[in-house]
């Protein structure tokens, strides 16, 4: 007989220990990842027999009991696969944290080289950094390919047709349908994206979109011309004031930690990691200057506040598990304050508002198209043979984004478990949520304590409800991409 209370407690402890290990490694406090030991400690959570038992119990359950068992089953399935490849995950992570590149006689940490690259105005120097990192990535592809092969094999061994079929069942997301929605979005925005990106790249980087490399686009979106407005020392005051206007006092949140220090081994990819929900939630980022720092800080703060306001009395399943599209939606909601003219005027006082808004909406469109390409590619990656996927990666992304892509990035850019789908659902729902807040609390909803109270109430439910259910709670029939498309096209025409 399965002891569900024991399983729930171990799920919480496992999640906490994994997140702490992730924090220590990616925040630059330790070089070697050691998730293998944590997997071994909690191996009973990822036993095939337990997963089959949970599936059987789920079929017999109803309502809330069925939901909680579904979340537990999805958790065990995902981490079962993680346990299968734990050594290869450690190897790939360690190769990145300990990896170095050498450019013009200078030795740089692998992660630090990326920061240097996106800030380098000289195209030849930027190209050298880019190629040096790609050589390093080519080596990392060895364990990443073996890891992917094992993941696919494990999914089939578990009785699924392929890796995609497993996660369509576990997450209850129709990936091909979502990809079709994004293909329609890509078609609708094709002309404006191509025209605007080509113009901007020629003006800011000196090359057209067809000649541009991935590093050129990264440098362009770094947008140093706006740095004077997005000062590093003003970030936290702007954040605190924004939250305070919604009734949230960041300084009094003893359960929130912001780690903004620069460390050589720190991963440049910002993240929020809850060590215990809601008692210990941490935000980690390595500032490199400019508007992107503000976007990152606001985005990760959306995660932080969501987890920090979760009702501590909720079942483990709703605090730790569920649909991550939900927390990504709240993250995007705060991030895209940077697309709001009123917020910019109050917190940034930028005198190039129209120019900046044109840029930031193009940036948003770029990401949406990039993730539309990403999910289409990942469907192919996880349903076809792996042979030749590097060329397919290049072809799919170049068709949508129009600039050159290296084949070497075909695995290192992939997140496990179709997380790209949850980002896409989050983008769609965020636009719906923002429309709701504007309708209920006005254009400056972010200055309204009542709006803050509404959000903290939503946050208190953790991830009990998925984004489709939340959309229905707000009065929509479900997820609808139209508000997102309308917003983009309105600001870029």
N, C-alpha and C positions, 0 to 999 in steps of 0.2 A: 504494500500500500504506500502511495506517495505521500510524504509529509510536506504539504504545500507551505505550511508556516516556515519550516526549515529551509525550503527552497527559496522562498521570498527573502528571508534574512541573508542567505548566502548570495543571492543575486545582488542585493544592496552592497554587501561587503566586497564582492568581486568587482562590481562597477567602481566602487570607491578606490580600491587598490589599483585597478587598471588606470584610472584617471590620474591618480597620484604619480604613477610610474610615467605616464605620458607627460604630465606636467614637469617632472624632474628632468626628463630627457629632452623635451622640446623647448623648455625654458632655459636650457643650457647649464643645468646644475650637475649633470652627469653625462658621460659620453656614450656608455653602452646601455642599450635597452635590455631589460630583463623580464619581458612579459611572459616568457616561457614558464618561469617559476610560478607566476600567479595562475596561469592556466592549469598547471599541474595541481596546485593547491585546491582548485575548485573544479577539477575534471568531472566530478559527478554531475555537475550542472549541464554538461554537454554530452552526456551518454546517449547513445542512439535509443536505448530502451526507454529512457525518460522522455525523450522527444516523442516517441510513438505513443507512450502512455498519455502525455499531455494532449496529443492530437485526439486520442480516443475520448478523453474526459471532455475536451472542448465540444465534440460532436453531441455529447449528452447534455451539455450545459445550456443555459438560456440567459439572456440579458447581461447583467453585469458580470456574472460568473463566466459566461462565454467570452466576454471582452477581455477579462483578466487572463484567462487561460490562453487566449489567442496571442496576447502580448508576451506571455511567458514562453509559449511555443516559438514565436518569432525570434525572441531573444536567444533561446537555446540553439535554434537552427543557425543563426548568424555566428554565434560564438563557437559552435561546433566546428564550423568551417575555419574560424580563426585559429582554433586549437590545432587543426590539421596542418596549418602552415606557420605555426608560431615561431619555429626556428628560422625559417626563411624571412619572416617579417622582421625578426630581430637583426638578421644579417643585413637586410636592405636598409633598415633604419640606422644601424651602426655605420654602414658605409657612407651614409649621408652626413651623420653628425661628426664622424672622424675624417671624412674626405677632405682633400685639399686640391686646389688647382694652382698652376703656375703660369703667370702671364708677365712677359717682359721682365723676367727675373724675380718677380714678386710672388711669394707664396701666400695664398688666401684660403681661408676655410670655405668649403663648398657653399654653405648657406650665405656667408658674407659676400661671396663673389656675385651672387644674385642681386644683393642690395647695391653693390658697386656698379653692376651692369645697368640697372634701370635708371641710375643717376648719372651715367656717363654721357656727356653731350657729343663727344668725338665718336663718329660712327665706326671708324677703324678700330679704336680701342674697345668699343662696345662689342664689336664683332669678335675680337680676340677673347674677351671674357665669355661670350656666348659659346664659342667653339670649344673653349677649354672646359666649360661646364658640360657641354654635350658629350665630350670624350669621357668624362667622369660618369655621366648618366648611362653611357653605352656599357660601362662595366657593371653598373647597378642593375641593368636590364637582365643580367644572367640570373641572379636569384629571383628577380621579379617575374621572369618568364616561368621559371620552375614553380614559383608560388602560384601563378595563375593556372598552370596545368594541374596542379594538385587541387586547387579550388574547384575547377570544372569536374575533375574526376570524382571528388567527394560529393558534389551535387548529384551526379549520375548514380553513384553508389547508394545514395539515399532514396533512390527511386524516382527522381525527377528527370524529365527529358534533358534538361540543361540547367545551367546556373540561373538563367533568366526565369525559367518556370518556377524554380524554388522561391525566388524573391517576389514574384508576382503573387504566389500563394501566401508567403510570409507577411508581406506588407499590404496586400490587397490593393495594389496599384497596377493599372493596366498600362504598362510601359509603351507598347506600340501605339496605343490610343493617345497617350501624352506626347509621344514623338510626332504623331500626325498633327496634333494641335500646334506644336512648335514649328512644324514644316509649313503650316498655313501662315503662322506668324512671320516666319522667315520670308515667305513669298510676298506678304503684304508690305514688308519693310525693306525689300531687296533694293529698290531704286534709291530710296533716301539714304540707306546705310552706305551703299557703294559710292554714291556721289559725295556724301559728307566725309567719309573716311579718306577717300582719295584726295579731296581738297585739303583736309587738315594735315595729312601725312606729307603732302608736297610742301605745304607752308611751314610746318613745324620740324620736319625731319629731313626733307629734301629728296624724298623718293615717293613715287606713286604707290598705290596699294598693291599692284601686281608685283612690283619690285621689292616691296618691304619684307623684311624678315621679322620673326617673332620678337626679337630684341628691340626692333624699331618701334613696334606697337607698344611694347612695355614702356619704353622711354617716352613716347608720346603721351600715354595715359598717366605717366608720372606728373606731367603738367607743371613744370617748375615755374611757369610764368605766374601761377597763382599763389606761390609760396608766401609772398609778402603778406597775403591776407590770412593764410592758414598757419599762423605762428605756433610753434611747438609749445611755448609757454602759455598759450591761451586755450589749449585743448581742454584741460581739466576744468578750468573755470567755466567754459562754455557748456561742458557736459553737466556740471553741477547745477548751473543756472537753469538749463533745460529741464532737468529732472525736478528741480525745486518748483518750477512753474506748474508741474503736474502733481505737486504734493509729495514728491519723493526726495528725502534728504539723504544724499549719498554718504555724507560724513558720518551719519548716525547708523549706517548699515554695517554693523560689526561682523556680519556674515559675508561681506564682500571684500575681496582683495584685488587691487590693481597692480600688476607687475609690468612696469613700463621701462625697466632698466635695459641698457644695451650690454649684451655679453657676446663674445666671439662665437660661442657654440650654440647660441640661441637661434631657433628656427625662425626665419622671417615671416612665416605664415602665422598670423595671429589666431588665437583661439580662446574660447571660454571653457574651463573645465570645472565642473562641480565635484568636489571631493566628498561632500555630504550635502544632500538636498533637504532643506534649504540652508543648513547651518554653515557651510563652508563652500563658497563659490568664488572662483578665481578667473581673472582676465589676464591674458598674457599677450603682449605685442612688443615688437622692437621698432620704435619710431624711425622712419627714414625721411621724414619731412613732407609737408604739403597736404593737399586736400585729401589724399588717400589715407593719411593718418587719421584724419577726422572721420572719414567714412568707416574705417576699420574700428576705431574706438566706439563710434555710435552703434555699429553692427554688433560687436561683441558685448556691448552694454545691454543691448536688447536681449541677448541670451542670459546675461548675468541677472538682470532684473526679473526675467521670467522665472529662472530657477530660485532666485532669492525670495520670491513671493509665493512659491508653491506652499500650499497648506501642508504643514508637517504631519497632519493626521491622515493624509491620503494613503491609500494602499501603495505598496512598493511599486506595483505595476504602473501606476499613474504618475509617480514621481520620477522614475528612472526609465521607463519603457515607453511604448506608444509611438505615434507618428512624429518623427523629427521635423516634418514640414511645418509643424506648429511653432516650434521654437525658432526656426529659420524665418518664419513670417514676422514674428515679433522683432527679430534682429533687423530685417529689412525695413520694418516700419520706422525704426529710429535712424537707420542709415540714410534713408531717403528724405530725411529732414533737409539734407543737403541739396535737394531738388526743389525746396520750398522757398520762394522769394521772400516771404515774410520772415521766416526763420533766419535766412541769410542776412537780411537787413538788421535784425536784432542782435545776432551773435557774431557775425563776421564783418559786417559793415564794408562789404566789397563794392568798389565803384565800377566794376565791370560785370554787373549782375547778369545782363543779357548774354554777354560773351561766355560767362561761366556756366549759366544754365544750358546754353547750347552744347557746351562741352560735356557737362555731367549727364545730360539725357542721351548724348551719343555714347557715353561710357556705359550707361545702363543698357542701351540697345545692343552694344557690343557683347556684354555679358549674356544677355538673353539669347542672342544668336549663337554665342559660343557654347552655351549649355544645350541649345537645341541641336547643335552638331554633336555635342558630347553624348547625349542620350542615344542619338541615331547610331553613332559609332559603337557605343557600349552594347547596344542590342546585337550588332554584328559580332563584336568581340566575344560576347557570352553565349552565342548560339552557333557560331561557325567554328571551324578549325582555326588554331592560332597562327598557322603558317600564312605569311603575307599580311598580317594585321598591321604591321608597321606602315606598309604602303596604303592600306585602306584608311588608317588614321590620317595620313597626309592628304589623301584624296577627299575624304569627307569634310575635313576642317577647312581645306583650301576652297572647296566649293561654296561653303557658307560664309567664311570670313574673308576670302579673297586674297590674303597674303600668304607668303611661304611658310610652311610648317616642316620641321625636321622629323624624319621617321623615328629618330631615337626617343621621342617623347611619348611613344604609343602606349607605354605602361605606367610611367611615373606620374602621369596626370590622371590616372584612373583611381577613383575612390571605391572602396568595397561596397557591395550590397546595393548598387544602383542609387547611391546617395544623390546623384545628379537629378534624379526624378523628384526627390524631396525638395531640392533647391527650386526646381521649376514650379512645383505646386505652391511653394512658399511665395515666389514672385507673383503668381496669379492671385493668391489669396490676399497678399499684402495690399494690392491695389484695391481689392474689394473692401478690406478692412479700413483703409484710409478714406475711401468714399463714404463709408458708414460714419466714421468719426467726424468728417467734415459736415455731413448732413445733420448729425445729432448735436455737435458741439461747436460748429463754425469753422471757418477757414483756418483760424489759429487754435485748433483743438489742442495743440501742444502747450498752450498757455492756460489751459482750463483744468482746474483741479478735478472737476467732474469727469473729464475725459481720462485723467490719471486714475481716478477711482474705478472707472469702468475697466481700464486695462489691467490694473492690479487684481481686480476680481477675475478677469479672464486668466491671468497668469496663475492665480491660486489653484486652478484646476489641473495644473501640470500639463500632461499630455493624455489626459483621459479621453478627450475627443479628438478626432482627426480633423484636418482642415475642411473636408467636405461637410462634416457635421457642424463645424464652427460657422461656415458660410451660411448654412441653413439657419443657425441660431441668429445670425445677423439679418435674416430675411431674404437671402438669396435662394435660388433653387439648387445651388451647388456651386462648384468652381466654374468661373466664367472668365475667359481671357480678354473679353472685350474692354473692360475698364483699363486693363494694362495697355492694350494696343492703342486705345483712344488717347491715353495720357502721353505715350511716346510720340505718336504721330502729331498730336496737338503742339508739342513743344519743338519738334524738329522741322516742321514744314516752313 
